[in-house]
Amino acid sequence: MIDVQLQDEKGSATNQFPDSEALSFLLSAASNEGTVCLRFIDPYGRCTFNQAQIPVLLSELRNRLLRLRGDQHLRAGALIAFLEQARDQPHRYVGFIGD
């Protein structure tokens, strides 16, 4: 499981996505080779994306979403909508915290 947070400039969580398994559906939808952002998400560590990286991250996640169906598609889609809140917001980051 990987927790997903919106963070402020100090790295403090401002909001956390409640479904810590939703990201796993997107990460398992295909190989992370050749991705710009997804390949850096570590299931056992921490990873943070800034405002320049968030649009790329969202694009990669949307491409993965196309491969999912049913409940997985809905849960992963909700995660992407959650992450959209950070886009174009000064001093907002997206953080991933692995086990």
N, C-alpha and C positions, 0 to 999 in steps of 0.2 A: 504494500500500500504506500501511496505517496500523497502526503497532504499538500493541498494547493491553497496559497494565500495571496491576497493583495497586501502589499506592504508599503510603508512610508519610507522616507529617505534614510531613516535610522535602522531599517530592517524589521521594524515592529509590525505585526499583523494588524491590518485595519479591518479585514474581513477574511473569513475562511470558508472554502467550499465544503459543504457537509458530506459529500460522497467521495471518500478517499480512494475508491476503486475505479471511478470513472476514467481517470487518466490511463489506467492500465489497458482499457479497451482500445484507446487510440494508439498507445505505444505498441501494442501487439498486432495492430492491423497491417503492419509491414515492417521491413527492416529500417533501422534508423540511419543506415549508411546513406550518404549523399544529402542528408538534411543539414540545414544550417544551425538550427536551434535544438531540435528534438534529441539529437545525438548526445547532447550535454546533460540531459536529465538523468541523474544517477539515482537508482532505486534505494541506495544506501547512504546517500549524502544530501547535500544541499545545492540548489542551483537558483540563481536569480537572474531575471531578464529585465532590461531597462527599456525606456521608451523607444529607442531606436530598434530594439530587437523584438518588441511585442508584436508589431504588424507581421513580421516574418514568422514568428511562433504561431500566431493565429492562422495564417495562411497554411502552414504545414499541418496544423490540427484539422482545419476544414477539409483538406485533401484526404486525411485519414478518415474523417467522418463519413465520406462517401462510400467507404468499404463496409460500414457497419449497418446492421438492421435491427429492428425491434427495440427491445428494452435497452440494449447497448447503445443504439443510435440516440435514443432519447436522453439517456444519462450523460453521454459524451457531449451531446448538443447543449445540454444545460451547463456543462463545464465551460464550453466555448463562450456561451452567453455571459457567464460569470466573468471570464477573463476579459471580455470586451469592455467591462467597466474600467479597466486600467488604461485602455488605449487613449492617447492624447490627454492624459491627466498629469500635469507637472508633479514631480516628486512621488510618483506611484510606480511600483514595481510588481512583478509577478514572481512569487517564490514557490519552489517545490522542495519539500522536505521529505526525504526517504526514511525508511525504518532504521 
